[in-house]
Amino acid sequence: MMRFRYLLSIVGLLGALALHAQTDTLKVSEEYYQERDPNLILVPSGRIRPTFDESQILKLGTGIQAVGSGFQYGVSSGNFLFADITYERKVKDSPWSITFSLIAHDILNQSSFFNYGLGYYKSSQIAPNEWERSFGEINFQLDLGVKYYYRQERRLAQGIGGNNLNGSYFGATLWNAISQISERVTRLRDIGGRAIVIRETEKDGLSLGAASLYLNWGNQVRILKRGYLDVNIGPAFDMSKLSNWSVIINLKLSIAIWKK
């Protein structure tokens, strides 16, 4: 019995010494590395999350775009459904990326006097009782843009983020850089207090000129392995007349069909 007590005492003493030695080792290790690298950030184990790296994504997405505009010449306002295919690529290992998006819209609800989908419109008076409205409805559009993930370098340094296309960003997009549009021109005349259509023409074509610069703040987060949620908001300025601007909000859910 005495031998068993002695054995337990020895085991307990060795365990206490081992625990004390391990604690000292950890403290010395932290001090050692911090003395030699003052910029070293020690991350608590509770903050460590699984990280992933990616440099390119090809996504199929759908979402809602809200456009607010109140000018006689500008972008039609309202809420629009859209579907798109987007390619995003990092610029080497920097927090910058470039994006290319091909988008098709459909009307959800409209608040302008044109009962059409998303597009550019203008209204001008050509006589005391006669005016003309033109509307270029966007059937398909190509957007070209850049993003800057401004928190990425800090998160990499802290060990809580990866070198990927994920997080908060500032963006600049040539919105509707190239588009296939249906242009409608309607001439109206005031006859007895009523607006009567006296001529209307329509044609389809490819537009390179009607574009807006969309400056935005957004956040893109990955959902599971291939899902992405992207929300962004900002002003869009008409490139042909910068005094005309609108506010755009996008909410998009995508799935990556290819990534690297």
C-alpha positions, 0 to 999 in steps of 0.5 A: 500500500505504501509503495502505491502511495509513493508511486502516485506521489511520484506520478503527481510530482512529475505531472506538475513539473511537466505542466510547469515546464510546458507553461514556461516553454510557451512563455519563452517561445512567445517572448523569443519570437516577439523579441526577434520580430516586433511585427509578429501578430500572435493569433489566439487559437479561438480566432483561427478559421479555416482559410482557402486560396483562389485566384480565378472564379467563373460564376453563374448568378442571379439577383435583384438590382435596384436603380434610383434615378430622377432625371429627364435624361439618364437610367430608368429607375425601378427594381430589376431581376437579372441573371449573369455569368461573371469571370473574376481574376486576381491581379497576381497576389495583390488584393486587386481583381478584374471582373467581366460580367455578361448580364440579362435583365427583366423588369420587376417593377418600374417607377418611370413613365416608360413601361419598359425594362432597364435602359437609358432614356431622355425626353426633349421638347421640340415644339411648344406642343410637341416633344420626343421621348427615346428609350434604349432598353438593355437586352444584354450588357457587358460590364468591365470592372476592378475590385480592391479587397482592402482588408485582405492584406491585414487579414493575411498578416493576422492569419485569419484570411486567405489569398482569395476573392472574398471580403469587403471591397471598393469597386469601379465598374464600367456599367453597361460598357457594351450592350445589345439594345432595343431603341424606341423613339416616340414623338407626341403632340398635345392635342386638346390637353391629351398626349397623342402619339404621332410617330413611333420607331423601333430598332435593335442594335449594338451600343458602345456609347451608352455607359455609366461609371459605377463606383461602389462598396461591397462585400463578397462572401463564400457560402460552403464550397461553391456559393457566393453572396455579393452585395454592393451599393454606390453611385453611377455616373452617365459617361456622356453627361456626368451631371446625370447620376443614379444610385444602384444596389445589387444583391446577387447569389452565385455558384462557381462553375469553375475556380482555380 
